Amino acid sequence: MDIVCALQTFMRVVETGSFSAAAADLRRTQPAISRQVSALEAHLNTRLLHRTTTALALTAEGEQIIPMAQKIIEAVEALTETTCREGAAVAGKVRLALPTPLGLYVSDRLGTLLERHRGLSVELIFRDEPSDLVGEGIDLEVRLGLVADCSLMCRRIGWTTAFLVASPAYLRGRRAPETPEDIGTHDCICYSRAGDARSWSFSNGAEDVAVRIAPRLVASNSIAVHRAVLAGNGLAVLSHILVGSDIADGRLVNVMPDFPPSRFAISVVYPSRRNLPMRIRTVLDFLIEIVGEDPLMTPMSSH
């Protein structure tokens, strides 16, 4: 029995939650996946999964081997990477979690990477809250602002740029805010995130100025906020990725340009400190490359 292959199959069953989902992910049949896990259990002389007709659950022994299995898989992938010849194929699946605006930016450009590496597949997970990377089987996650979890590897790849925007229809008959203090008289649309204190932060060039807001509309999805702003429902702070073309075409107005929203670090986090598989490193390098191509995500860019 190929113990490494069996461990990889077992880990994919755990990550997907079912034999059938793992089979689809690995492009094999469900019986083949089940047989391989059973063979692994026989080899280890212990049951790793409780099976019912409707669900799977890890046994205590199954829980215990997950960290060891992951280390074995990463070590073999690293060995393969270091011994393979230059230009060898990058293959496998990478699960990438990232905020919605950056997810859209990446998805527009991902075809280039997938064309370059025919054996590579990428699953994009649009999410604004931090994930449990190990528990959810996420390989890479893009986070904005301070990364407080010191157990994760963290690579800063850029900076956000956002605009305070409103539609011409909303501003008609209203005085546009000129300073952050003027925002209190306006209808605000808030893009909520985990830990968001319902405040917006702006920069005067020397320091950041925080403004408390009482939003008339709150949404947990930036696309919903974007649509609400276009419909004339108020002011919102949104990424340049979402509103850049709207500002250029006159559908939205860049309000208060002398006090742009504060910028936050764009970082990629991942759980393993060493033996990063080639498939994950390839996607990480791609993220660094495409973020660096946008001048509004580089440190010295201006509004």
Secondary structure, DSSP 8 states (H G I E B T S, - for coil): --HHHHHHHHHHHHHHSSHHHHHHHHTS-HHHHHHHHHHHHHHHTS--EEE-SS-EEE-HHHHHHHHHHHHHHHHHHHHHHHHS-TT---EEEEEEEE-HHHHHHHHHHHHHHHHH-TEEEEEEEE-SS---HHHHT-SEEEEES----TTSEEEEEEE--EEEEE-HHHHTTS---SSGGGGGGS-BEEE--TT--SEEEEE-SSSEEEEE---SEEES-HHHHHHHHHTT--BEEEEHHHHHHHHHHTSSEE--TTS-B---EEEEEES-SS---HHHHHHHHHHHHHHHT-GGGSTT---
